[in-house]
Amino acid sequence: MDSALAQRERNLFKYNNVYAIPDQVTATNFPGVHISNFYFSFNDDFSRKFGSYRNVINLAKTDAELIAEYKLPFFVFKFHNKHFLISAKPLRNELIGPIKKREGCLDVQYRVSQHPGFYERFSAKREAERASI
């Protein structure tokens, strides 16, 4: 679990494209997996079919998946000299620990102890904004 919550940035310079496969995509609409592309999967069917490939990363959509299926909560990567962090849930600055740069790569720490409170407050605030619209 510690290695999933403290990640070193991965350099994806050797891949031509980076794709995120959302949960709503059906099996008939899956993109063809090619070795020159990198894929982030939030889709369980896509993960079952292509999850063993080295260029496919399975990310958790919920906290239950994070714990029960040992999926990554987020992924930090560098693509075309830009830094990215991909996650199914919105991450606020308070949830991310100190970001350190070592040898040109970013080290990111996710603060687990605080995340339920931040998610609850964030969700409640969103619902209140939606209700007022």
C-alpha positions as CSV (number, residue, x, y, z in Angstrom):
1,M,0.0,0.0,0.0
2,D,2.8,2.4,0.8
3,S,4.3,2.1,-2.7
4,A,0.8,3.0,-4.2
5,L,0.5,6.1,-2.1
6,A,4.1,7.4,-2.6
7,Q,4.9,7.4,-6.3
8,R,7.8,8.5,-8.3
9,E,6.9,10.2,-11.6
10,R,7.1,7.9,-14.6
11,N,8.5,9.2,-17.8
12,L,6.3,8.1,-20.7
13,F,8.4,9.7,-23.4
14,K,8.7,6.5,-25.4
15,Y,4.9,6.3,-26.0
16,N,3.2,8.2,-28.9
17,N,-0.1,8.7,-27.1
18,V,-1.7,8.5,-23.7
19,Y,-5.3,7.3,-23.4
20,A,-7.7,7.3,-20.4
21,I,-10.5,4.7,-20.7
22,P,-13.5,5.8,-18.6
23,D,-15.9,3.4,-16.9
24,Q,-18.8,4.1,-19.3
25,V,-17.1,2.8,-22.4
26,T,-18.6,-0.5,-23.7
27,A,-16.5,-3.5,-24.8
28,T,-17.4,-2.9,-28.5
29,N,-16.0,0.7,-28.3
30,F,-12.6,-0.2,-26.7
31,P,-9.6,1.2,-28.6
32,G,-7.2,-1.3,-30.0
33,V,-4.2,-1.6,-27.6
34,H,-1.0,-0.9,-29.4
35,I,2.5,-1.1,-27.9
36,S,3.3,2.5,-28.9
37,N,0.4,3.9,-26.7
38,F,-0.1,4.0,-23.0
39,Y,-3.5,3.4,-21.3
40,F,-5.1,4.4,-18.0
41,S,-8.1,2.2,-17.3
42,F,-11.0,3.0,-15.0
43,N,-13.1,0.4,-16.8
44,D,-13.3,-3.1,-15.2
45,D,-13.9,-4.9,-18.5
46,F,-11.0,-3.2,-20.2
47,S,-8.8,-4.1,-17.2
48,R,-9.9,-7.7,-17.4
49,K,-9.1,-7.9,-21.1
50,F,-5.9,-5.9,-21.3
51,G,-4.8,-5.4,-17.7
52,S,-1.8,-7.7,-18.0
53,Y,-0.2,-5.6,-20.7
54,R,2.8,-3.6,-19.5
55,N,1.4,-0.4,-21.1
56,V,-2.0,-0.6,-19.3
57,I,-2.4,0.8,-15.7
58,N,-5.6,0.0,-13.7
59,L,-6.7,2.9,-11.5
60,A,-9.3,2.8,-8.7
61,K,-12.6,4.6,-9.0
62,T,-13.7,4.2,-5.4
63,D,-12.1,3.7,-2.0
64,A,-13.4,0.1,-1.9
65,E,-11.5,-0.7,-5.1
66,L,-8.4,0.9,-3.8
67,I,-8.4,-1.4,-0.7
68,A,-10.0,-4.6,-2.0
69,E,-8.4,-4.9,-5.4
70,Y,-5.1,-3.2,-4.7
71,K,-5.5,-0.7,-7.5
72,L,-3.6,2.6,-7.7
73,P,-5.4,5.7,-6.4
74,F,-3.6,8.0,-8.8
75,F,-0.7,8.0,-11.3
76,V,2.0,10.6,-11.7
77,F,3.7,10.8,-15.1
78,K,5.6,13.0,-17.5
79,F,4.6,13.2,-21.1
80,H,6.1,15.5,-23.7
81,N,8.0,17.5,-21.0
82,K,4.8,18.2,-19.1
83,H,3.9,16.8,-15.7
84,F,0.5,15.1,-15.1
85,L,-1.4,13.5,-12.2
86,I,-4.4,11.3,-13.2
87,S,-7.1,10.2,-10.7
88,A,-10.7,9.2,-10.7
89,K,-11.5,11.6,-7.8
90,P,-10.8,15.3,-7.7
91,L,-7.7,15.9,-5.6
92,R,-7.3,19.0,-3.7
93,N,-3.9,20.5,-2.7
94,E,-4.4,19.4,0.9
95,L,-4.5,15.8,-0.1
96,I,-1.1,15.9,-1.8
97,G,1.9,15.9,0.4
98,P,5.2,17.7,-0.4
99,I,6.3,17.2,-4.0
100,K,10.0,16.8,-4.3
101,K,12.1,16.8,-7.4
102,R,14.9,14.3,-7.5
103,E,17.1,13.7,-10.6
104,G,14.5,15.5,-12.8
105,C,11.5,13.3,-11.6
106,L,8.8,14.3,-9.2
107,D,8.1,12.3,-6.0
108,V,4.5,12.7,-4.9
109,Q,3.0,11.6,-1.5
110,Y,-0.7,11.1,-1.0
111,R,-2.0,12.0,2.5
112,V,-4.2,9.1,3.4
113,S,-5.1,10.1,6.9
114,Q,-7.0,13.2,5.8
115,H,-8.8,12.1,2.6
116,P,-12.3,11.0,4.0
117,G,-12.9,14.4,5.6
118,F,-11.9,16.3,2.5
119,Y,-13.9,14.1,0.1
120,E,-17.0,14.5,2.3
121,R,-16.7,18.3,2.5
122,F,-15.9,18.6,-1.2
123,S,-19.0,16.5,-2.1
124,A,-21.3,18.4,0.3
125,K,-20.1,21.7,-1.2
126,R,-20.6,20.4,-4.7
127,E,-24.1,19.2,-3.9
128,A,-25.0,22.6,-2.4
129,E,-23.7,24.4,-5.5
130,R,-25.8,22.1,-7.8
131,A,-28.9,22.6,-5.7
132,S,-28.6,26.4,-5.9
133,I,-28.4,26.4,-9.7
